[in-house]
Structures are given as structure tokens and as C-alpha cells.
Amino acid sequence: MYLIYTTEEAACERADEEGKAIGYTYWTEGKGTRWLTKPVPTADGKWALDVSEYELDDIEEASVEDTYLPVEVSEDI
Amino acid sequence: MFLSLKGSLNTKFPRFKGILDTYAGASAAYSLRRLSRVASSVVRVRRASDNSEKDFSATDVSSGAMTDWVNTDVLTYESDFSSGTDGFVTTASPSLDGNIDSIGGRNDNLRLTSNAPLVTVNTYFRRNSILSVGNSYRVTFDAYIPSTNSVLDDFDTVAFGTSQVNVAGQITLDQWTSYDVTGTANNTALFIRLKGNSSGDATGDVVYIRNVQITQTTAHGFVETWYDQSGNGNDAVQDVAGSQPKIVDGGVLVVGGIDFDGVDDGLLTPSNFTDTLQSATFFAVTKDDTTSGVAAMVRIRPNGAPGTLDGFSWEKVTDDTYGPNTLIEGANGALSATIAGQGTRNTSKNLNTLIYQQSQILAYENGALDATLNTLRFGSAPVGDVTLVDQLWIGQNFDDNARPFNGTMSEVIIYFTDQSANREAIEANINNQYDIY
């Protein structure tokens, strides 16, 4: 399940919010794990955040997507 | 007098000398054993039970202190039924209500009321998403069943997912009875199931519970940082919990090092390497869980087609240790394995050594020359200066992680020099540690 954001900043804000709620040490000690999942870019210029294990509110529950369009990899081969 | 005493102590307790002290100049080195005199912590671990993190030395890892810390008992849930069911649910036929007072002299209880004549396997208190699969728990709670019930007169099992522990016969009717149950979760839901020993109609029967506590007694441990022991501060980190490789699995130290799941696990240096090199040597002890698919092993190279970038990449391909993306690329060209790949990939623990020598990469497996990688992907050999401008990636190729490594890694040592003269000795040291061949 993914939430799709138009900007990386907005996606990171949501990831930060979840990381704080979980209590990862980045937020409590200033060092270590920060996020449960991290936003990834999509082929249509947006950002997808895997929220499968997030605590979602009702508005978010209604907006989750099953998939997203990944960026095509222009790797070596 | 003082000097004399110091000398005496040094005689009794000689200074530690690791492989990196004997063969100095490594640019980055990762292991769970101590590799150098300057190394202190080798790994930073997050335990999943409460997400605490701590640094550990090689001795902490080998002595079991790190595993013990991961398995510290953590109270992961304590019920509060003062205002509701606190996340407990049941099936359609019974119903649950919280904040029930004055039961056996106690307030704030959770009540299950049977709305059907039959007591079935679905007559239960259930708390979803409260357990971690593969880990062990202790569950305690107090229960009250009135003797006025027609059918419901006992608890049947406490189930850690579908792993059930029989608790029948412990209840004393009309009194609060304490339960203390341990088990290992194979699913994330906790069930407290009821039973009825009498025939009749269970409709209207009630059961109360309170003071439910869940204590996690084992946990998974994940690597947040694999510390660089070279002294250069090139620590490999992963600050995304879902992508951290595992070092303790269900309370047990992973055999063979750090376990990458083949899905999204990987470690990387936060900063770019900015070296310029003409030769390099890589040692890696790995064990594949599968011989199929492409597996990114070690990389310092941005994403892009050969001929456009400088850097180093080692990727295995199906059944082959070295694939076309095992390459090193510099100012004049790029050297790689053939498209068909070289070397033999298996699921045993292997020591791989790659020595880059401008016109070829010598690829050793378990101390023997396995392949000479000298296919020109573009340009000409010698390759010339290789200007590194990317992070070091371990177990993943770069941010999109399209080709994650599935298996364990015990050690990665990198020199930006040709270590041909020391190769056999370094390999012998590594083999003595891991007994590979």
C-alpha cells in the first residue's frame, strides 16, 4: 500500500511523522534509525511511500494505492 | 619503576594486532570480528522489540552479549480497558465491552458476551498486530468467569498466531484467576480462546479479563551501522528500518554474518568516496541464499551506462559469480566480465578477491584464480585514473535497489591499491577465521 505525494518533501514529512511516532532513535537520541520506509520517486515525477505498516488516519486510508509506477532503471546493461 | 611495570604488563598482555594492522592502508573494512587495533565498535544494532539501538564490539558479538541485549525482556503491551476495548476484537457472535466495573471487586474490565448458543473456536478475545513473527512472548492476564454462566466455563487456549498453548482447567469460577503463558508467534495476532464444558445455550454468558500484559522475550536484531574498521570513518549505515539487514533472527545470532533479505536490504556510506585510483583490491566473504537472479554485492559507482561514469561495481548473475556489471571504469575505458558471466555461483560460503590492475581484473575464489575479467565494455585498456564520486553500497546497487543481494555477508575489505603481494596472506587470515576452504 502506497501513499503518493507530489513532492519529496511532503513524502518525507509523512515518513518523519511515522518515525517519530514509532520512537526511532534518530528522533530520541539524534542518531540511528530515522524511518520505517523511505519515499521513492515514481515514473510520473511523484513520490511513493510504502505505508503497509503505518498507522493511517481515515483520509489516508481512503487514498492508498496498491501500486505505483516505478522509475525506469537506466542501469549499466 | 613505572616504565618497568608497564613493560612487564605488555609482556603478559601483548597489544592486539589485526589483519589491518599487518596489512595497512585499507580504505574501508567491515566485519563482525575485530580487524584492527583502532577498531572499537563493529556494529550498531536496533532491536525490534522496542527499537532501542546500541553499539557493540566484536567481543560483544562473539560472547553473546549483543544477542542477550537484543533479547532483553520488553513489555510491548499493557491493557487499559478503562474507556473501551483497547484494540481487542472478537468475531460477530460474541460482543466486547470495556470499562466494566465492580466485577469480583475490580473495575475497568473487558467483557465478552456470547450472542449465540454455541461456543466455537471463534469465541475469543483477539488483539491484532501485536506480535512479531518468529519471536517469543510471555502473556499474563487475569480472568473472571461467573458460575451463573450456562456453558462458558473455561479458557481453552492462548494462541500466538496459530501456535496454541492449552490453558484449560486453570480457572476458578467466581474468582479472578491469573494466567501466565509463554509461546512463539507465527502470526501477529494474539487470541485468548474460550470453551464450554456443558451442553446448553451459551447466549448471554459473560467472561471478563483485565490486566493483559505482553512481554517480548526474544527479538529480531537489525544492523543500523556496520562500522568501518579501517580508521577512515566510512561507516555503512541504513537509517530505514525496513531495509536494515538482520543480525539476530528470532533471538538467535545469524549464522554467517549479516543477513540481507534479497528484497530491499542494503547498507551505504552517507558520504561519497572522492578518491582517484589506478588499482584496487576487494575481499568479500559472502554466502548466497540463491544462485538465481542478479545480486548487487559491493559498489562505488552512480547509475548509468558504461562510457559515462567512473567507478566500481560487483554484481553476481544467475549461476555466475561475476556478471556484466562486474566492472571497473575509468578515464580511458571500462573492464568487465563477459556478458555470459564468469565464475561459479553457489550457496556455500565463499571468499572472493578482486584485484584491479588497469588492463584486467583478477578474480579469485577461495584463494584460486577463478577468472580474468578483461572484456572491454568501451574504450581501451589500460583504463587509467578511476575517479570515485559515489557512495559505497553493500548488498544493493544504488537507491532504487533493483538487484538486492539475498544471503549473508561476513566481511568486506577494500584497498585502493594492488594487494597482489599480500593477497595470499590476507586470504589465509580470512580463511583461518571463517574456515571456508
Interface residues (C-beta under 8 A of the other chain):
Chain A: I22 G23 Y24 T25 Y26 E29 K31 G32 T33 R34 W35 L36 T37 K38 V40 D50 E53 P70 V71 V73 S74 E75 D76 I77
Chain B: R44 R46 D50 N51 S52 E53 E224 T225 D239 V240 A241 G242 S243 Q244 N303 G304 A305 P306 S313 P324 N325 L327 N397 D399 D400 A402
